[in-house]
């Protein structure tokens, strides 16, 4: 017994001039890392199994944990982003969403391993960091992929599956004959009848103008150029798409289901205002080259995809560096 160690409360061992005390009630409650003299007289520090840092002045990085956290979460982010944004989701949606399930499964496994290790061997905090990084990657990848698909790629892929019709004469052909049209190349002499344009206001201005050939009034105006917020001017003139391009005689089908009812209301207003009829109206973006618009949409989607991957990788790398610095400070006190 000693003044610092009352009888029956702890054991005291002297080795190499260093006193090590172990509590009798729970020897593992206060782990003390001893310093013993090695044969060459140097002090040797031992690192407990599973600990991120060696206690003392010299600290060893867990290079495997760092590499895994730098590479794996961005990999899952990119995979989920791609699966939900592009062709895979269009053709096999269940396979695309299975990548999200896989990402969540990996996240859950990491969480359970962290909890289990925490109760036994105090495994590195990289498990916890990996769980958070994976969860962020799965959620952000799902949101980004879903946004790109719904706002860009779904319509672009639809255009590729719909039919293309050349030399369509709006004065002779009816909308009911071309319900599966994705791209229409109108006959020479086709133009916009701007004098019969109309706008419907519902938070935004939904603008329509009939596509005609010749100057005679048609039995049914079934082809309409449309746009949003492009006729909100004092004279309510239609200024949508390539309305002022003399070489524009083509239309790209407008497929946004959320906006088409408002274009239909604008057409109904035009029918009432100008005494015309539109039995089966089809809505198009007026342009010279519909294929160029589709290609530009696909290019924009891939641009956003690569920017998203780069942004997430840089953000994740930043937090890994912050974690390294934080774990280094924790290392001064023992377990990470």
N, C-alpha and C positions, 0 to 999 in steps of 0.2 A: 504493500500500500504506500501511497505517496500523497502529499498535500493536494496534488491535482487529480488524484485518483482514489477516492474513498474506497474502503474495503467492500468488495462484492459488487462494485458498479462497473468496473472496466478492467481490462488487462493492459499491462504496460510492457512493451518490449523495447529493448535498446539494441540498436544495430548500427554499426558504423557511426556512432555519435549522434544518431537521429532517433528521437523517441516517437513510437507509433502507438496510439491508443485505440482500442476497439471496445465499443460499448458492449457490455455483457447481455443487455436486454435484446439488442438487435445489432449484431456485428455489421450488417450491411447497410445500416441506416445512414451512417456518416462515413463514406468511403474516403480513406486517406491514401494519397499516392505517395509511397515512400521513395526515398532517394538512397540508394546503396552504392557503395564504391565498387566499381568494376575492376578487373585485374590491372588495367592500365591506369587506374586512379581517376578516371573520368566519371562524371555523374551520369547515370543512365535513367531515363524516364520511360516508363512502360505505359502503352496506350491500351486501355481495356477494349475488348472485342466489341465492334459495332459503334465505337465513338468517333465522331467526325474530327475532332481536334485532339492533339496530344496536350495534356495539361502541362503548363510550364511556359518557358520562354519560346521554345521551338514548337511550331504548329504545322501539322501536315494536312494539306487539303484532301478532301475526298474527291479525287479527280473523276472517278466513275459517276458519282452522284451529280457532279457539275455537268459532265458531258451529257448524261441522260436528260437533265433538265433543260439544257440548251437545245437539244435536237428533237427529242420525242414529242413534246407538246406542239411545236410548230409543224411537225410532220402530221400529227392528227388534225390540227387546224386546217392545213392545206388539203388533206384528203377529204375531210367533211365538206369544206368549202367547195371543192371541185365536184364532189358527188351530188351535192344539192343544187348546184348552179348550172350544170351543163347537160350533155346528151344522156348521161346515165339516168338522171332523174326523169327525163322525158320518156325514155324507152322502158326503164325498169325502176319505177319509183320505190318499190319495196327494198330493192338492193341499195338504193341511194340512202334511204333512211336507216338501213341496217348499220351504216358507218357511224351514225350517231349513237345507236345502241352499243356498238363496240367501244366507242370512246367513253361512254358512261360506265361501261363494265370495267374498263381499265382504271377509270377514276375511282370507282367504288372499291376495287381491289386494292389500290394504293391506300385508300382511306383505312380499310380494315387492317392492312399490314402495319400502317402507322400506329393504329390503336393497339394492336396486339404487341408490337415491339415496344411501345411506350410503357406497357405494363411489366415487361420482362427485362429487356436488356438495354433500354434507352437508346434505340437505334437513332441514326442521324435525323435531324430535322428536314433533310432533303425529301424524305417521304411526304412530309406535310406540304412542303413547297411544291413537289411534283403533283400532289392531289389538287392543289389550288390552281396550278398552271394548266393542268389537263382540263379541269372543269371550265376554266375561262376559255381555253381553246375550243372545247366542244360547243359551248354556248355561242361564242362569237363566230365560230365557223358556220354554225347552223343559221344564225341570223343573217350573216353576210351572203351565204349561199342562197338562202330563200329569197332575199331581196334581189339579187342579180337575176335569179330565175324568173321571178314574177314580173319584174319591171323591164327586163331586156330579152333574156334568152327564150322564154316560152313563146313570145310572139315571133321571134326570129326563126325558131324551129317550126312553128306553125306555117309560116310563109313557105318554107321548103316543102311542106307536105301538101299544101293547097295547090290548085291548078293555076297555070298561067295561060292567058288567052291573048292572042294577037289580033290586031286589026278589028277591034270591036267598034261597031257603029252605034252610038247611043240613041240615034233616031230610029233605028230598026230593031235592035235587040233589047230584050227586057231583062230586068234584074232577076226574075225568077229563073231565067235560063242559065245564070252564072252565079248561083248561090255558093258554089265551091271555089270561087275565084280568090286567089291570093294576090296575084299581080295581073293587071290588065294594061295592054298596050293598045291605045285607041287608034282609030283610023285617022288618016291625015285630015286636017280641017276641024278636028275636035277642039273645043275651047271651053272656058268657064263662062257661064252666063252671069256676070257680076251684077247685072241689074236686078236679078232675082235672088240675091243673097239674103241671108237672114241670120240673126243671132238670138240665142236663148240664154237668159241670165239666171244662173244658179250658183252663187258665190263666184263662179268663173263664167266667162262668156263663151258659149258653145256656138261655133260659127259654121255655116253651111252655104254652099253655092252649087247650083246644078251644073253638070257636065253635059254639054250639048254639041250637036253638029248641025250647021246651017242656022237659019234664022226663023224657021217655022216653029210654031208652038207644038210641043209633043203631046201625044195622048197620055203618056205617063213619064214623069221625070224620075227615073230609077237610079241614076248614077250621080253621086254627090261628092264633091270635095269638101273636106271638113278640117277643122283645127280648133284649138282651145286658146282663148285669149288673144286672137289675132284679128278681131273685128271690133275691138273695144276702142273705137276712135269716134270723133264727133260725127262723122258721116256714116258710121257703121259699115264701112266698106270691108269687103272680104280681102284679107291680106295673109292668107295661110299658105304654107308650103311654098312652092315655086310659082306663085300666082302670076308673077310678072316675067316669067321666063318664056319666051316665044317658042322654045324648043320642047317645052314640057307638054307631053300629050299622053302621059302614063299615070297609073294610079296604083298605090300600094294599099291593100285592104286594111282598114282600121279595125283592130280586133279587141280593143279594150272593152270588155263587157260592162264595166262600171260607167263608162261615158256614153256608150251607144244610145241608151234611152233618152239622154238629153239632146243628142243630135236628132233623134226621131221627133222630139217635141219641137225643135227648131224647124224641121221640115214641115211639120204640121202648121206651124205659124206661117211659113212661106206659102203653103197651099191656100191658107185662108187669105193672106195678103194679096197674092198675085193671081188667084183663081186658077190654080194648076192642080194636078193630081200626081201623087207618087205612091203607086200601089205596092211596090217591093223595093224600097230604097236600099241601096248598098253604099257604104261610106268608104272613101279612099283619101289617102294623102296624095295631093297633086304633086307630081315630080317628073323629072326627065328620065331618071334611071332608078327604078325600084330596087334593082339588085344592089346598087351602090349603097342604098339606105340599109338594107339587110346586112351587107358586109360590114358597114360602119358600126352597126349595133353589136355584131359579134366581136369585132375588134375592141370596142369599148368594154364589153364584158370581160374579155381576157386581160385588158389593161387594168381594170379594177381588181381582177383576181390576183395578178402579180403584185400590184401595189398593196393589196391586203395582206398577202403572205409576207412581203418585206416589212410592212408596218408591225405585224404581230411578232415576227422574228426579232426585230430591233427592240420592241417593248419587252418581250420575254427576256432577252439578253440583258437589258437594263436591270430588270428585277433580279436576275440571277446574280449580277454584280453586287446589287444592294444586299442580297442574301449572304453572299460571301463575306462582305464587310460586317454584316450583323452577326453572322455565326462566329467570326473571328473574335468579336467582343465577348460573346457568350463563352467562347473557349477559355477565357481567362478564369472562369469560375467552375470549370469542370465539364459537365455533360452539355452537348449541343441539343 
